[in-house]
Amino acid sequence: MTINEAQRTQTEARIRAAMDRLLSGDIPPGGRCDIKTLAREARVSRAALYRTYLHLKVEFDQRMNRLRDNNHQPDPREAQITRLKDENVRLKARLSELTQQVVELKAEQTSAISQLAAQHEELLRLRPGVRPRMSTALVREF
C-alpha cells in the first residue's frame, strides 16, 4: 500500500512526538524506552519503522545513546537496573576487601594466641614453684 506525502508527514510527526515523550521519560505502563514501545505509541508497525522510517529509528537510537553517554536514563526501570548493577559491583568489591581483612585478622589472632601460649610456658618454666592457674590446654583453646 502506497501512502501519500501528507500521510507520510503525519506519520513522521507521530513518530517524532512519541520519540520525544519516551526520551523525556514519559514511559507508558507496560512499556520501555525502546523501538517496540516507540512503534506502539506512534501507532505504526515495527516493520514500518525499519522499512519506511528507518531514519527515525536511527535518530531514536542515536538520541538514546547520547542520553546514556551523559548518564541520563529516560526509563526509570533501566536507570534502577543500572544503579543496582553498579551497587552490586561496589558491594562485591567491599565484600572481597572485608573477606581479606578477616583472613588477615584470623592469622594475627592465631599468631597472638601462639605467642601467649609460648609466653605462658616460659613463665611456668621460669617459676617452678608457682602453681599454674590455667592449664596450657586452656590457653591453646583461645
Secondary structure, 3 states (H helix, E strand, C coil): CCCCHHHHHHHHHHHHHHHHHHHCCCCCCCCCCCHHHHHHHHCCCHHHHHHCCHHHHHHHHHHHHHHHHCCCCCCHHHHHHHHHHHHHHHHHHHHHHHHHHHHHHHHHHHHHHHHHHHHHHHHHHHCCCCCCCCCHHHHHHC
